[in-house]
Amino acid sequence: MNSESKLITAQEVAELFSLSVDTVWRYTRENRIPFIEVGNRQYRYCKDDVLRALSEKKYSDMAKEKKATYPISILPELLVEILSPSTKKEIELLS
């Protein structure tokens, strides 16, 4: 965490990332987003760290939800779908 980073509450995380507060707390319990415990069941978050964690999770979830019968690859900042064998043949015929 950057020393200049301001710590934010679960409510602020929810507002920033269009999540419910319950989802933020669930992600905290599941260690899906980084947090700092500042007291008994009191948590604070670094916006940049949460953004990074949610972005990485988003691409991972997209790959799982796709359920393709052909492989997909996850590259930094980009989800790439590899063409199915039949689509590849169609493209080769058009070339």
PyMOL CGO cylinders between C-alpha atoms (Angstrom):
from pymol import cmd
from pymol.cgo import CYLINDER

trace = [
    CYLINDER, 0.00, 0.00, 0.00, 1.22, 3.46, -0.91, 0.3, 1, 1, 1, 1, 1, 1,
    CYLINDER, 1.22, 3.46, -0.91, 1.95, 5.63, 2.14, 0.3, 1, 1, 1, 1, 1, 1,
    CYLINDER, 1.95, 5.63, 2.14, -0.20, 8.38, 0.57, 0.3, 1, 1, 1, 1, 1, 1,
    CYLINDER, -0.20, 8.38, 0.57, -3.16, 6.03, 0.07, 0.3, 1, 1, 1, 1, 1, 1,
    CYLINDER, -3.16, 6.03, 0.07, -6.22, 6.86, 2.09, 0.3, 1, 1, 1, 1, 1, 1,
    CYLINDER, -6.22, 6.86, 2.09, -7.95, 3.96, 3.78, 0.3, 1, 1, 1, 1, 1, 1,
    CYLINDER, -7.95, 3.96, 3.78, -11.65, 3.70, 3.02, 0.3, 1, 1, 1, 1, 1, 1,
    CYLINDER, -11.65, 3.70, 3.02, -14.59, 1.97, 4.68, 0.3, 1, 1, 1, 1, 1, 1,
    CYLINDER, -14.59, 1.97, 4.68, -16.68, -0.95, 3.40, 0.3, 1, 1, 1, 1, 1, 1,
    CYLINDER, -16.68, -0.95, 3.40, -19.44, 1.54, 2.58, 0.3, 1, 1, 1, 1, 1, 1,
    CYLINDER, -19.44, 1.54, 2.58, -17.05, 3.57, 0.41, 0.3, 1, 1, 1, 1, 1, 1,
    CYLINDER, -17.05, 3.57, 0.41, -15.77, 0.42, -1.31, 0.3, 1, 1, 1, 1, 1, 1,
    CYLINDER, -15.77, 0.42, -1.31, -19.37, -0.56, -2.05, 0.3, 1, 1, 1, 1, 1, 1,
    CYLINDER, -19.37, -0.56, -2.05, -20.14, 2.86, -3.55, 0.3, 1, 1, 1, 1, 1, 1,
    CYLINDER, -20.14, 2.86, -3.55, -16.92, 3.03, -5.60, 0.3, 1, 1, 1, 1, 1, 1,
    CYLINDER, -16.92, 3.03, -5.60, -17.30, -0.42, -7.14, 0.3, 1, 1, 1, 1, 1, 1,
    CYLINDER, -17.30, -0.42, -7.14, -21.10, -0.65, -7.34, 0.3, 1, 1, 1, 1, 1, 1,
    CYLINDER, -21.10, -0.65, -7.34, -21.30, -3.48, -4.82, 0.3, 1, 1, 1, 1, 1, 1,
    CYLINDER, -21.30, -3.48, -4.82, -23.51, -3.95, -1.82, 0.3, 1, 1, 1, 1, 1, 1,
    CYLINDER, -23.51, -3.95, -1.82, -21.93, -3.55, 1.60, 0.3, 1, 1, 1, 1, 1, 1,
    CYLINDER, -21.93, -3.55, 1.60, -22.86, -7.19, 2.29, 0.3, 1, 1, 1, 1, 1, 1,
    CYLINDER, -22.86, -7.19, 2.29, -20.81, -8.23, -0.75, 0.3, 1, 1, 1, 1, 1, 1,
    CYLINDER, -20.81, -8.23, -0.75, -17.82, -6.21, 0.46, 0.3, 1, 1, 1, 1, 1, 1,
    CYLINDER, -17.82, -6.21, 0.46, -18.03, -7.91, 3.85, 0.3, 1, 1, 1, 1, 1, 1,
    CYLINDER, -18.03, -7.91, 3.85, -18.39, -11.34, 2.22, 0.3, 1, 1, 1, 1, 1, 1,
    CYLINDER, -18.39, -11.34, 2.22, -15.33, -10.65, 0.03, 0.3, 1, 1, 1, 1, 1, 1,
    CYLINDER, -15.33, -10.65, 0.03, -13.49, -9.60, 3.18, 0.3, 1, 1, 1, 1, 1, 1,
    CYLINDER, -13.49, -9.60, 3.18, -14.41, -12.81, 5.04, 0.3, 1, 1, 1, 1, 1, 1,
    CYLINDER, -14.41, -12.81, 5.04, -13.39, -14.87, 1.99, 0.3, 1, 1, 1, 1, 1, 1,
    CYLINDER, -13.39, -14.87, 1.99, -10.11, -12.91, 1.64, 0.3, 1, 1, 1, 1, 1, 1,
    CYLINDER, -10.11, -12.91, 1.64, -11.06, -11.99, -1.93, 0.3, 1, 1, 1, 1, 1, 1,
    CYLINDER, -11.06, -11.99, -1.93, -10.10, -8.36, -1.34, 0.3, 1, 1, 1, 1, 1, 1,
    CYLINDER, -10.10, -8.36, -1.34, -7.22, -7.03, 0.78, 0.3, 1, 1, 1, 1, 1, 1,
    CYLINDER, -7.22, -7.03, 0.78, -8.11, -5.31, 4.02, 0.3, 1, 1, 1, 1, 1, 1,
    CYLINDER, -8.11, -5.31, 4.02, -6.64, -3.95, 7.23, 0.3, 1, 1, 1, 1, 1, 1,
    CYLINDER, -6.64, -3.95, 7.23, -8.28, -4.81, 10.53, 0.3, 1, 1, 1, 1, 1, 1,
    CYLINDER, -8.28, -4.81, 10.53, -8.29, -1.64, 12.64, 0.3, 1, 1, 1, 1, 1, 1,
    CYLINDER, -8.29, -1.64, 12.64, -10.28, -2.99, 15.55, 0.3, 1, 1, 1, 1, 1, 1,
    CYLINDER, -10.28, -2.99, 15.55, -12.59, -5.77, 16.56, 0.3, 1, 1, 1, 1, 1, 1,
    CYLINDER, -12.59, -5.77, 16.56, -14.49, -6.51, 13.32, 0.3, 1, 1, 1, 1, 1, 1,
    CYLINDER, -14.49, -6.51, 13.32, -13.58, -3.09, 11.92, 0.3, 1, 1, 1, 1, 1, 1,
    CYLINDER, -13.58, -3.09, 11.92, -11.92, -3.07, 8.52, 0.3, 1, 1, 1, 1, 1, 1,
    CYLINDER, -11.92, -3.07, 8.52, -10.44, -0.51, 6.16, 0.3, 1, 1, 1, 1, 1, 1,
    CYLINDER, -10.44, -0.51, 6.16, -9.42, -0.89, 2.55, 0.3, 1, 1, 1, 1, 1, 1,
    CYLINDER, -9.42, -0.89, 2.55, -6.95, 0.67, 0.12, 0.3, 1, 1, 1, 1, 1, 1,
    CYLINDER, -6.95, 0.67, 0.12, -8.87, 1.59, -3.06, 0.3, 1, 1, 1, 1, 1, 1,
    CYLINDER, -8.87, 1.59, -3.06, -6.00, 0.66, -5.42, 0.3, 1, 1, 1, 1, 1, 1,
    CYLINDER, -6.00, 0.66, -5.42, -5.47, -2.73, -3.77, 0.3, 1, 1, 1, 1, 1, 1,
    CYLINDER, -5.47, -2.73, -3.77, -9.19, -3.53, -3.91, 0.3, 1, 1, 1, 1, 1, 1,
    CYLINDER, -9.19, -3.53, -3.91, -9.37, -2.46, -7.56, 0.3, 1, 1, 1, 1, 1, 1,
    CYLINDER, -9.37, -2.46, -7.56, -6.43, -4.72, -8.42, 0.3, 1, 1, 1, 1, 1, 1,
    CYLINDER, -6.43, -4.72, -8.42, -7.95, -7.68, -6.57, 0.3, 1, 1, 1, 1, 1, 1,
    CYLINDER, -7.95, -7.68, -6.57, -11.37, -7.23, -8.16, 0.3, 1, 1, 1, 1, 1, 1,
    CYLINDER, -11.37, -7.23, -8.16, -9.86, -6.85, -11.64, 0.3, 1, 1, 1, 1, 1, 1,
    CYLINDER, -9.86, -6.85, -11.64, -7.86, -10.05, -11.31, 0.3, 1, 1, 1, 1, 1, 1,
    CYLINDER, -7.86, -10.05, -11.31, -10.91, -11.87, -9.99, 0.3, 1, 1, 1, 1, 1, 1,
    CYLINDER, -10.91, -11.87, -9.99, -13.12, -10.50, -12.77, 0.3, 1, 1, 1, 1, 1, 1,
    CYLINDER, -13.12, -10.50, -12.77, -10.96, -12.03, -15.51, 0.3, 1, 1, 1, 1, 1, 1,
    CYLINDER, -10.96, -12.03, -15.51, -10.71, -15.29, -13.64, 0.3, 1, 1, 1, 1, 1, 1,
    CYLINDER, -10.71, -15.29, -13.64, -14.50, -15.42, -13.18, 0.3, 1, 1, 1, 1, 1, 1,
    CYLINDER, -14.50, -15.42, -13.18, -15.08, -14.64, -16.85, 0.3, 1, 1, 1, 1, 1, 1,
    CYLINDER, -15.08, -14.64, -16.85, -12.91, -17.57, -17.86, 0.3, 1, 1, 1, 1, 1, 1,
    CYLINDER, -12.91, -17.57, -17.86, -14.78, -19.94, -15.55, 0.3, 1, 1, 1, 1, 1, 1,
    CYLINDER, -14.78, -19.94, -15.55, -18.23, -18.70, -16.62, 0.3, 1, 1, 1, 1, 1, 1,
    CYLINDER, -18.23, -18.70, -16.62, -17.43, -18.99, -20.32, 0.3, 1, 1, 1, 1, 1, 1,
    CYLINDER, -17.43, -18.99, -20.32, -17.47, -22.81, -20.15, 0.3, 1, 1, 1, 1, 1, 1,
    CYLINDER, -17.47, -22.81, -20.15, -16.08, -23.04, -23.65, 0.3, 1, 1, 1, 1, 1, 1,
    CYLINDER, -16.08, -23.04, -23.65, -15.36, -26.37, -25.25, 0.3, 1, 1, 1, 1, 1, 1,
    CYLINDER, -15.36, -26.37, -25.25, -12.15, -24.86, -26.61, 0.3, 1, 1, 1, 1, 1, 1,
    CYLINDER, -12.15, -24.86, -26.61, -9.32, -23.22, -24.66, 0.3, 1, 1, 1, 1, 1, 1,
    CYLINDER, -9.32, -23.22, -24.66, -9.24, -19.61, -23.54, 0.3, 1, 1, 1, 1, 1, 1,
    CYLINDER, -9.24, -19.61, -23.54, -6.26, -17.62, -22.33, 0.3, 1, 1, 1, 1, 1, 1,
    CYLINDER, -6.26, -17.62, -22.33, -6.11, -14.82, -19.80, 0.3, 1, 1, 1, 1, 1, 1,
    CYLINDER, -6.11, -14.82, -19.80, -3.55, -12.12, -20.49, 0.3, 1, 1, 1, 1, 1, 1,
    CYLINDER, -3.55, -12.12, -20.49, -2.95, -9.04, -18.35, 0.3, 1, 1, 1, 1, 1, 1,
    CYLINDER, -2.95, -9.04, -18.35, -5.79, -6.55, -18.90, 0.3, 1, 1, 1, 1, 1, 1,
    CYLINDER, -5.79, -6.55, -18.90, -7.27, -8.65, -21.73, 0.3, 1, 1, 1, 1, 1, 1,
    CYLINDER, -7.27, -8.65, -21.73, -9.40, -11.75, -22.02, 0.3, 1, 1, 1, 1, 1, 1,
    CYLINDER, -9.40, -11.75, -22.02, -8.61, -13.55, -25.27, 0.3, 1, 1, 1, 1, 1, 1,
    CYLINDER, -8.61, -13.55, -25.27, -10.79, -16.26, -26.72, 0.3, 1, 1, 1, 1, 1, 1,
    CYLINDER, -10.79, -16.26, -26.72, -9.01, -18.80, -28.92, 0.3, 1, 1, 1, 1, 1, 1,
    CYLINDER, -9.01, -18.80, -28.92, -11.01, -19.77, -31.96, 0.3, 1, 1, 1, 1, 1, 1,
    CYLINDER, -11.01, -19.77, -31.96, -12.68, -23.15, -32.06, 0.3, 1, 1, 1, 1, 1, 1,
    CYLINDER, -12.68, -23.15, -32.06, -11.34, -25.56, -34.70, 0.3, 1, 1, 1, 1, 1, 1,
    CYLINDER, -11.34, -25.56, -34.70, -14.44, -25.11, -36.90, 0.3, 1, 1, 1, 1, 1, 1,
    CYLINDER, -14.44, -25.11, -36.90, -14.18, -21.30, -36.79, 0.3, 1, 1, 1, 1, 1, 1,
    CYLINDER, -14.18, -21.30, -36.79, -10.49, -21.51, -37.67, 0.3, 1, 1, 1, 1, 1, 1,
    CYLINDER, -10.49, -21.51, -37.67, -11.31, -23.59, -40.76, 0.3, 1, 1, 1, 1, 1, 1,
    CYLINDER, -11.31, -23.59, -40.76, -13.96, -21.10, -41.86, 0.3, 1, 1, 1, 1, 1, 1,
    CYLINDER, -13.96, -21.10, -41.86, -11.50, -18.21, -41.53, 0.3, 1, 1, 1, 1, 1, 1,
    CYLINDER, -11.50, -18.21, -41.53, -8.84, -20.12, -43.49, 0.3, 1, 1, 1, 1, 1, 1,
    CYLINDER, -8.84, -20.12, -43.49, -11.35, -20.77, -46.30, 0.3, 1, 1, 1, 1, 1, 1,
    CYLINDER, -11.35, -20.77, -46.30, -12.18, -17.07, -46.47, 0.3, 1, 1, 1, 1, 1, 1,
    CYLINDER, -12.18, -17.07, -46.47, -8.53, -16.03, -46.60, 0.3, 1, 1, 1, 1, 1, 1,
]
cmd.load_cgo(trace, "trace")
